[in-house]
Amino acid sequence: MWWVLALPACISITTLIGTNRDTFSVIYEIRSGMYKAFSYVISTTIVQIPMLILLSALTLVVSFGIGGWPFDNFVTSVLVFSMNLMVFDSIAQLLAVLFTNPVIGMLCYLGYWSSSIVFCGLVFRGGDVIWPFRLFYYTLPLKWVFNAVGYDVYTPGVFSGAAACAAGSAVTLADGTAMTCSSAGYYCEG
């Protein structure tokens, strides 16, 4: 799942280069009175949203097919993934406008993307991070995307041999062994 959710977000670095070069002409056109800044933002957003949804759908169709994941929650996975791409694309556009040199913007973008990977919860748990850095764990987008798509992919699955129980309650297995139910709220026979 890491390859599917984390790597496509890095594609937005190409947006940064194009937007950086485009900024000069957009500023000139706005100053010339050809259109307002609000019109530019709305028109680009109207074009971006359907294209990001299409890109997400195509990416996830292949991933779901290869991974053998159930298509039960495919639509919500596409929407979550397209929001993730929109966030990274917006950050790339912001950095393209902030820095006149696109290389500096690209380095900042790679720092943001790398930090999002490090603080998404796959490398280490959020509770293990000291406090000023724990804010990255809560605010960077990949943590939320991994949790949401992971929930969408694995929730429809039915696992044989697992049974629900109240956490901490006494459970007797089929072979007569007594045990305490785990904090996860299920136990497995055998």
TIRO-921199 format. One record per residue: x, z, y of N, C-alpha, C in turn. Coordinates in steps of 0.02 Angstrom, whole numbers, m for minus. Atoms other than C-alpha are relative to their C-alpha. Example, Ala and Ser with C-alpha at 12.3 -4.5 7.8 and 13.67 -1.06 7.14 Angstrom:
! residues 2
+--------+--------+--------+--------+--------+--------+--------+--------+--------+
|    npx |    npz |    npy |   capx |   capz |   capy |    cpx |    cpz |    cpy |
+--------+--------+--------+--------+--------+--------+--------+--------+--------+
|     45 |      0 |    m59 |    615 |    390 |   m225 |     45 |      0 |     60 |
|    m42 |     m3 |    m59 |    684 |    357 |    m53 |    m39 |     37 |     55 |
+--------+--------+--------+--------+--------+--------+--------+--------+--------+
***
This chain:
! residues 190
+--------+--------+--------+--------+--------+--------+--------+--------+--------+
|    npx |    npz |    npy |   capx |   capz |   capy |    cpx |    cpz |    cpy |
+--------+--------+--------+--------+--------+--------+--------+--------+--------+
|     41 |      0 |    m59 |      0 |      0 |      0 |     44 |      0 |     63 |
|    m44 |     m2 |    m59 |    148 |     30 |    116 |     15 |    m70 |     25 |
|    m16 |     68 |    m21 |    194 |   m154 |    116 |    m58 |    m34 |     34 |
|     60 |     32 |    m27 |     16 |   m203 |    156 |    m17 |     26 |     70 |
|     23 |    m30 |    m62 |    m17 |    m82 |    299 |     53 |      6 |     54 |
|    m52 |    m14 |    m50 |    150 |    m50 |    384 |     35 |    m64 |     25 |
|    m39 |     58 |    m21 |    240 |   m217 |    384 |    m37 |    m50 |     44 |
|     33 |     49 |    m44 |    107 |   m332 |    459 |     m4 |     23 |     73 |
|      2 |    m24 |    m69 |    103 |   m220 |    613 |     63 |    m20 |     38 |
|    m62 |     20 |    m33 |    282 |   m272 |    649 |     m3 |    m73 |     25 |
|      7 |     70 |    m22 |    224 |   m453 |    672 |    m14 |     m3 |     75 |
|     17 |     m1 |    m72 |    164 |   m402 |    846 |     62 |     m5 |     44 |
|    m60 |      7 |    m40 |    345 |   m407 |    902 |      5 |    m72 |     27 |
|      1 |     68 |    m25 |    320 |   m595 |    918 |    m47 |     m6 |     60 |
|     45 |     m2 |    m58 |    175 |   m559 |   1036 |     37 |     23 |     62 |
|    m39 |    m27 |    m56 |    295 |   m462 |   1144 |     41 |    m54 |     34 |
|    m42 |     53 |    m29 |    409 |   m611 |   1168 |    m44 |    m50 |     39 |
|     44 |     49 |    m33 |    267 |   m732 |   1209 |    m33 |     29 |     62 |
|     33 |    m32 |    m57 |    177 |   m610 |   1324 |     49 |     11 |     57 |
|    m50 |    m11 |    m52 |    338 |   m571 |   1416 |     11 |    m64 |     40 |
|     m9 |     64 |    m34 |    364 |   m755 |   1458 |    m64 |    m20 |     37 |
|     65 |     18 |    m28 |    178 |   m777 |   1494 |    m16 |     41 |     63 |
|     14 |    m45 |    m56 |    176 |   m632 |   1617 |     18 |    m31 |     67 |
|    m22 |     30 |    m63 |    271 |   m728 |   1750 |    m52 |    m50 |     26 |
|     50 |     50 |    m23 |    144 |   m870 |   1755 |    m67 |     33 |     15 |
|     63 |    m35 |    m13 |     m5 |   m750 |   1745 |      2 |     34 |     68 |
|     m6 |    m32 |    m65 |     58 |   m651 |   1894 |     m4 |    m52 |     56 |
|      2 |     54 |    m51 |     85 |   m813 |   1992 |    m72 |    m25 |      8 |
|     68 |     26 |     m3 |    m90 |   m875 |   1948 |    m49 |     50 |     30 |
|     43 |    m52 |    m30 |   m173 |   m709 |   1994 |     13 |      4 |     75 |
|    m16 |     m2 |    m72 |    m81 |   m705 |   2161 |    m26 |    m63 |     37 |
|     25 |     61 |    m31 |   m136 |   m885 |   2193 |    m77 |     m1 |      3 |
|     72 |     m5 |     m2 |   m317 |   m832 |   2168 |    m35 |    m42 |    m53 |
|     31 |     41 |     52 |   m349 |   m935 |   2012 |    m50 |     40 |    m41 |
|     45 |    m46 |     36 |   m429 |   m786 |   1923 |     22 |     71 |     14 |
|    m14 |    m72 |     m9 |   m435 |   m597 |   1927 |     34 |     28 |    m62 |
|    m33 |    m32 |     57 |   m334 |   m482 |   1815 |    m50 |     22 |    m53 |
|     52 |    m22 |     47 |   m494 |   m414 |   1738 |    m24 |    m59 |    m43 |
|     21 |     60 |     37 |   m546 |   m591 |   1688 |     51 |    m19 |    m53 |
|    m53 |     16 |     48 |   m378 |   m619 |   1604 |     m3 |     49 |    m59 |
|      2 |    m50 |     54 |   m391 |   m456 |   1505 |    m60 |    m11 |    m45 |
|     60 |     11 |     40 |   m569 |   m490 |   1449 |      6 |    m63 |    m42 |
|     m4 |     63 |     38 |   m535 |   m671 |   1398 |     51 |      5 |    m57 |
|    m48 |     m7 |     55 |   m379 |   m628 |   1297 |    m26 |     47 |    m54 |
|     28 |    m47 |     50 |   m468 |   m482 |   1213 |    m54 |    m34 |    m42 |
|     53 |     35 |     37 |   m617 |   m592 |   1166 |     30 |    m48 |    m51 |
|    m34 |     44 |     48 |   m496 |   m713 |   1082 |     36 |     41 |    m54 |
|    m41 |    m39 |     47 |   m388 |   m578 |   1001 |    m41 |     34 |    m54 |
|     37 |    m40 |     49 |   m522 |   m474 |    916 |    m21 |    m40 |    m61 |
|     18 |     38 |     61 |   m594 |   m610 |    801 |     61 |    m24 |    m39 |
|    m59 |     23 |     35 |   m420 |   m675 |    762 |     34 |     57 |    m40 |
|    m29 |    m57 |     36 |   m357 |   m502 |    715 |    m43 |     19 |    m60 |
|     44 |    m13 |     58 |   m510 |   m475 |    604 |     12 |    m52 |    m54 |
|    m14 |     53 |     49 |   m477 |   m643 |    520 |     68 |     12 |    m34 |
|    m66 |    m15 |     28 |   m292 |   m600 |    497 |     m4 |     59 |    m48 |
|      8 |    m59 |     43 |   m340 |   m431 |    424 |    m36 |    m19 |    m64 |
|     37 |     19 |     60 |   m467 |   m507 |    306 |     43 |    m42 |    m48 |
|    m43 |     42 |     43 |   m344 |   m638 |    242 |     55 |     41 |    m33 |
|    m52 |    m43 |     27 |   m207 |   m510 |    220 |    m27 |     45 |    m55 |
|     27 |    m47 |     48 |   m319 |   m387 |    129 |    m32 |    m33 |    m60 |
|     27 |     35 |     59 |   m404 |   m516 |     17 |     56 |    m11 |    m51 |
|    m57 |     11 |     45 |   m234 |   m560 |    m55 |     23 |     67 |    m29 |
|    m24 |    m66 |     23 |   m182 |   m376 |    m65 |    m48 |     31 |    m50 |
|     49 |    m27 |     46 |   m344 |   m320 |   m147 |      2 |    m38 |    m67 |
|     m2 |     40 |     62 |   m333 |   m464 |   m271 |     61 |     15 |    m42 |
|    m62 |    m13 |     38 |   m152 |   m435 |   m319 |      3 |     72 |    m25 |
|     m2 |    m70 |     19 |   m169 |   m246 |   m320 |    m54 |     21 |    m49 |
|     55 |    m18 |     46 |   m327 |   m250 |   m426 |    m44 |     54 |     29 |
|     40 |    m52 |    m33 |   m413 |   m138 |   m299 |    m73 |    m22 |      1 |
|     72 |     18 |     m2 |   m604 |   m130 |   m300 |    m20 |    m23 |     70 |
|     22 |     28 |    m63 |   m689 |   m230 |   m163 |    m60 |     37 |     29 |
|     58 |    m38 |    m22 |   m823 |    m96 |   m137 |      2 |     14 |     75 |
|     m7 |    m19 |    m71 |   m758 |    m41 |     35 |     45 |    m49 |     37 |
|    m44 |     51 |    m30 |   m671 |   m204 |     82 |    m13 |     m8 |     75 |
|     16 |     12 |    m71 |   m763 |   m225 |    248 |     27 |     56 |     45 |
|    m26 |    m54 |    m41 |   m718 |    m53 |    313 |     76 |     m1 |      1 |
|    m73 |      6 |      0 |   m537 |    m80 |    259 |     22 |    m54 |     49 |
|    m17 |     54 |    m47 |   m534 |   m244 |    358 |     m7 |     25 |     72 |
|     10 |    m24 |    m68 |   m605 |   m158 |    512 |     55 |     50 |     20 |
|    m53 |    m48 |    m15 |   m480 |    m14 |    502 |     67 |    m35 |     10 |
|    m64 |     36 |     m4 |   m334 |   m132 |    472 |      3 |    m43 |     64 |
|      0 |     41 |    m61 |   m387 |   m246 |    616 |      8 |     45 |     62 |
|    m11 |    m47 |    m56 |   m396 |    m94 |    733 |     73 |     20 |      3 |
|    m71 |    m16 |      2 |   m220 |    m49 |    676 |     40 |    m56 |     31 |
|    m35 |     57 |    m29 |   m160 |   m224 |    717 |    m12 |     m5 |     75 |
|     16 |      2 |    m71 |   m249 |   m215 |    885 |     40 |     52 |     39 |
|    m40 |    m52 |    m33 |   m161 |    m51 |    928 |     72 |    m24 |      8 |
|    m69 |     22 |     m4 |     10 |   m122 |    887 |      8 |    m61 |     45 |
|     m2 |     58 |    m44 |    m29 |   m285 |    976 |     m6 |     22 |     73 |
|      7 |    m25 |    m68 |    m83 |   m189 |   1131 |     64 |     34 |     24 |
|    m64 |    m31 |    m18 |     77 |    m87 |   1129 |     52 |    m54 |     15 |
|    m48 |     55 |    m12 |    177 |   m249 |   1115 |    m14 |    m33 |     67 |
|     16 |     30 |    m64 |     84 |   m322 |   1263 |     19 |     46 |     58 |
|    m20 |    m48 |    m53 |    111 |   m164 |   1366 |     75 |     m2 |     11 |
|    m73 |      1 |     m7 |    297 |   m165 |   1330 |     25 |    m67 |     27 |
|    m19 |     65 |    m28 |    306 |   m351 |   1371 |     m8 |     m2 |     75 |
|     12 |     m2 |    m73 |    236 |   m315 |   1544 |     46 |     50 |     34 |
|    m42 |    m53 |    m30 |    339 |   m157 |   1574 |     72 |    m22 |     11 |
|    m71 |     18 |     m3 |    509 |   m236 |   1542 |      7 |    m75 |     13 |
|    m12 |     71 |    m13 |    568 |   m400 |   1618 |     45 |    m31 |    m53 |
|    m42 |     25 |     54 |    697 |   m416 |   1480 |    m36 |     12 |    m66 |
|     38 |    m10 |     62 |    605 |   m446 |   1315 |     38 |     36 |    m55 |
|    m40 |    m35 |     51 |    749 |   m376 |   1212 |    m10 |     75 |      6 |
|     12 |    m72 |    m11 |    724 |   m203 |   1289 |    m70 |     18 |    m26 |
|     68 |    m12 |     25 |    537 |   m215 |   1253 |     m2 |     m2 |    m76 |
|     m2 |      4 |     73 |    574 |   m267 |   1073 |     31 |     62 |    m30 |
|    m31 |    m61 |     26 |    688 |   m118 |   1048 |    m47 |     59 |      6 |
|     49 |    m53 |     m8 |    556 |     m1 |   1117 |    m56 |     m7 |    m51 |
|     53 |     12 |     50 |    425 |    m82 |   1004 |     24 |     20 |    m70 |
|    m26 |    m19 |     66 |    536 |    m62 |    850 |      6 |     76 |     m6 |
|     m2 |    m73 |      1 |    561 |    121 |    898 |    m68 |     30 |    m11 |
|     69 |    m23 |      9 |    373 |    146 |    910 |    m24 |    m13 |    m71 |
|     21 |     19 |     68 |    341 |     55 |    746 |     36 |     43 |    m52 |
|    m39 |    m41 |     47 |    481 |    149 |    656 |    m23 |     73 |      2 |
|     25 |    m68 |     m5 |    420 |    316 |    722 |    m68 |      7 |    m33 |
|     65 |     m2 |     32 |    246 |    274 |    663 |      7 |      2 |    m76 |
|    m12 |     m2 |     72 |    314 |    242 |    488 |     26 |     69 |    m21 |
|    m29 |    m65 |     18 |    417 |    402 |    486 |    m51 |     56 |      3 |
|     48 |    m54 |    m10 |    274 |    511 |    549 |    m69 |    m16 |    m26 |
|     66 |     17 |     26 |    133 |    434 |    446 |    m21 |     46 |    m57 |
|     16 |    m46 |     54 |    140 |    567 |    310 |     26 |    m22 |    m68 |
|    m28 |     23 |     64 |    223 |    462 |    174 |     72 |     26 |    m10 |
|    m69 |    m23 |      5 |    401 |    517 |    214 |      2 |     75 |    m11 |
|      7 |    m72 |      8 |    357 |    701 |    234 |    m67 |     22 |     29 |
|     65 |    m24 |    m23 |    202 |    805 |    264 |      2 |     20 |     73 |
|      5 |    m17 |    m71 |    142 |    835 |    441 |     14 |     73 |     13 |
|    m12 |    m71 |     m9 |    150 |   1023 |    416 |     74 |     19 |     m3 |
|    m72 |    m14 |      5 |    337 |   1011 |    381 |     39 |    m19 |     63 |
|    m32 |     24 |    m60 |    374 |    938 |    553 |     m3 |     54 |     54 |
|      0 |    m50 |    m53 |    425 |   1054 |    696 |    m42 |    m25 |     59 |
|     53 |     15 |    m46 |    310 |   1061 |    845 |     12 |    m53 |     53 |
|     10 |     55 |    m47 |    356 |    942 |    980 |     m7 |    m67 |    m37 |
|      3 |     63 |     37 |    378 |    807 |    847 |    m64 |     m7 |    m41 |
|     62 |      4 |     38 |    218 |    851 |    755 |    m54 |    m38 |     39 |
|     47 |     40 |    m40 |    124 |    769 |    899 |      3 |    m74 |    m21 |
|     m6 |     68 |     25 |    192 |    603 |    834 |    m43 |     m9 |    m63 |
|     39 |      3 |     62 |    112 |    641 |    666 |    m74 |     m7 |     15 |
|     72 |      2 |    m15 |    m58 |    666 |    747 |    m20 |    m60 |     43 |
|     19 |     52 |    m47 |    m52 |    525 |    875 |     18 |    m71 |    m21 |
|    m19 |     68 |     19 |     36 |    376 |    796 |    m49 |    m29 |    m51 |
|     57 |     29 |     37 |    m83 |    254 |    711 |      7 |     m6 |    m76 |
|     m5 |     13 |     71 |    m12 |    227 |    537 |    m25 |     58 |    m43 |
|     26 |    m57 |     38 |    m59 |    403 |    479 |    m75 |    m10 |    m13 |
|     73 |      8 |      5 |   m242 |    365 |    512 |    m17 |    m60 |    m42 |
|     13 |     60 |     39 |   m233 |    192 |    436 |     11 |     12 |    m74 |
|    m13 |    m14 |     70 |   m153 |    251 |    275 |    m54 |     45 |    m30 |
|     53 |    m44 |     26 |   m282 |    390 |    256 |    m66 |    m38 |     m8 |
|     65 |     35 |      3 |   m431 |    277 |    294 |     m1 |    m53 |    m55 |
|     m1 |     53 |     51 |   m379 |    129 |    186 |     11 |     29 |    m69 |
|     m8 |    m34 |     64 |   m319 |    244 |     48 |    m66 |     28 |    m26 |
|     66 |    m25 |     18 |   m490 |    326 |     49 |    m45 |    m58 |    m23 |
|     41 |     58 |     17 |   m575 |    155 |     46 |     18 |    m30 |    m68 |
|    m23 |     31 |     62 |   m469 |     92 |    m98 |    m12 |     45 |    m61 |
|      0 |    m44 |     59 |   m467 |    245 |   m211 |    m65 |     39 |    m10 |
|     63 |    m37 |      9 |   m639 |    323 |   m181 |    m46 |    m31 |    m52 |
|     46 |     27 |     51 |   m739 |    198 |   m287 |     25 |      8 |    m71 |
|    m28 |     m6 |     67 |   m623 |    229 |   m434 |    m29 |     58 |    m39 |
|     24 |    m52 |     45 |   m686 |    327 |   m583 |     57 |     13 |    m49 |
|    m56 |    m19 |     42 |   m553 |    421 |   m679 |    m27 |     38 |    m60 |
|     25 |    m33 |     60 |   m591 |    468 |   m859 |     41 |     62 |    m14 |
|    m34 |    m62 |     17 |   m550 |    642 |   m916 |      4 |     51 |     56 |
|     m1 |    m46 |    m56 |   m566 |    721 |   m745 |    m71 |     26 |     12 |
|     65 |    m30 |    m12 |   m707 |    842 |   m707 |      4 |     44 |     63 |
|      2 |    m40 |    m61 |   m758 |    926 |   m545 |    m11 |     74 |    m16 |
|      9 |    m72 |      8 |   m750 |   1115 |   m527 |     10 |     33 |     68 |
|    m10 |    m38 |    m62 |   m752 |   1247 |   m390 |     71 |     27 |      0 |
|    m70 |    m22 |     m5 |   m575 |   1284 |   m330 |      6 |     75 |    m11 |
|    m12 |    m70 |     14 |   m513 |   1448 |   m401 |    m44 |     29 |    m55 |
|     45 |    m26 |     52 |   m652 |   1465 |   m531 |     32 |     m6 |    m69 |
|    m25 |      2 |     69 |   m621 |   1494 |   m716 |    m29 |    m61 |    m35 |
|     20 |     60 |     36 |   m627 |   1338 |   m824 |     23 |      7 |    m72 |
|    m18 |      1 |     70 |   m630 |   1326 |  m1013 |      3 |    m72 |    m24 |
|     m9 |     68 |     23 |   m560 |   1166 |  m1086 |    m33 |     m9 |    m69 |
|     33 |     16 |     64 |   m630 |   1079 |  m1242 |     35 |     33 |    m59 |
|    m36 |    m32 |     55 |   m494 |   1155 |  m1351 |     m2 |     76 |      3 |
|      8 |    m72 |     m6 |   m542 |   1331 |  m1293 |     49 |     34 |     47 |
|    m49 |    m28 |    m46 |   m398 |   1355 |  m1171 |    m34 |     17 |     66 |
|     28 |    m21 |    m65 |   m446 |   1453 |  m1015 |     52 |    m13 |     54 |
|    m44 |     13 |    m57 |   m374 |   1404 |   m847 |    m38 |      9 |     65 |
|     31 |     m5 |    m65 |   m407 |   1418 |   m662 |     m3 |    m70 |     31 |
|      8 |     66 |    m32 |   m474 |   1266 |   m568 |     49 |     m6 |     58 |
|    m50 |     12 |    m52 |   m345 |   1190 |   m451 |    m33 |     m2 |     69 |
|     26 |      2 |    m69 |   m364 |   1190 |   m262 |    m28 |    m69 |     17 |
|     25 |     68 |    m12 |   m401 |   1003 |   m273 |    m74 |     m6 |    m19 |
|     71 |      0 |     18 |   m571 |   1043 |   m351 |    m15 |    m42 |    m62 |
|     13 |     35 |     62 |   m550 |    956 |   m519 |     51 |     23 |    m52 |
|    m48 |    m14 |     53 |   m467 |    979 |   m687 |     m3 |    m58 |    m49 |
|     m5 |     54 |     50 |   m413 |    861 |   m826 |      7 |     30 |    m69 |
|     m5 |    m21 |     70 |   m437 |    885 |  m1012 |     66 |    m24 |    m28 |
|    m60 |     21 |     35 |   m280 |    882 |  m1116 |     59 |      1 |     41 |
+--------+--------+--------+--------+--------+--------+--------+--------+--------+
***
